[in-house]
Amino acid sequence: MPEFEDHEIAAEAYGLWQADGSPLWGHPVDHWLRAIDNLRRRAATGASEGARNGEEGTADQLPHPG
């Protein structure tokens, strides 16, 4: 079983693409890989922090690695 469903990764990658200004000539693989990293990070740390704060993280709240 995969770590995350494709639709979860796609939604996160789409948010990253939007946060980057929705470029016409972007790097979709980079957004996809960053999305997986963000989801892993959120699963490891964000879920417990979000539960304490009553919030969920979003793609635009996560740091851009570039």
C-alpha positions as CSV (number, residue, x, y, z in Angstrom):
1,M,0.0,0.0,0.0
2,P,1.4,3.4,-0.9
3,E,2.3,5.9,1.8
4,F,-0.1,8.5,0.4
5,E,-2.8,8.3,-2.2
6,D,-2.2,10.0,-5.6
7,H,-5.0,12.4,-5.0
8,E,-3.5,13.6,-1.7
9,I,-0.1,14.2,-3.4
10,A,-1.8,15.9,-6.3
11,A,-3.7,18.3,-4.1
12,E,-0.6,19.2,-2.1
13,A,1.4,19.6,-5.4
14,Y,-1.3,21.9,-6.8
15,G,-1.1,24.0,-3.7
16,L,2.6,24.3,-4.1
17,W,2.2,25.2,-7.8
18,Q,-0.3,27.9,-6.8
19,A,2.0,29.2,-4.1
20,D,4.8,29.5,-6.7
21,G,2.6,31.8,-8.8
22,S,1.0,29.1,-11.0
23,P,3.8,29.2,-13.6
24,L,2.9,28.1,-17.1
25,W,6.3,26.4,-17.6
26,G,6.9,24.9,-14.2
27,H,8.6,21.8,-12.8
28,P,5.7,19.4,-12.0
29,V,8.1,16.7,-10.7
30,D,9.6,19.1,-8.3
31,H,6.2,20.1,-7.0
32,W,5.2,16.4,-6.7
33,L,8.4,15.5,-4.7
34,R,8.0,18.6,-2.5
35,A,4.4,17.6,-1.9
36,I,5.5,14.1,-0.7
37,D,8.0,15.7,1.6
38,N,5.4,18.1,3.0
39,L,2.9,15.3,3.6
40,R,5.6,13.2,5.4
41,R,6.6,16.2,7.5
42,R,3.0,17.0,8.3
43,A,2.3,13.3,9.2
44,A,5.3,13.2,11.5
45,T,5.0,16.6,13.2
46,G,2.2,18.7,11.9
47,A,-0.6,16.3,12.9
48,S,0.3,16.5,16.6
49,E,0.9,20.3,16.5
50,G,-2.3,20.9,14.5
51,A,-4.3,18.9,16.9
52,R,-3.0,21.0,19.8
53,N,-3.8,24.2,17.9
54,G,-7.0,23.0,16.3
55,E,-5.6,23.6,12.8
56,E,-4.3,21.8,9.8
57,G,-1.3,22.9,7.8
58,T,-1.5,24.0,4.2
59,A,1.0,24.0,1.4
60,D,1.5,27.7,1.5
61,Q,2.4,27.6,5.2
62,L,5.3,25.2,4.6
63,P,8.8,26.5,3.7
64,H,10.0,26.5,0.1
65,P,13.2,24.5,-0.1
66,G,14.7,26.6,-2.9
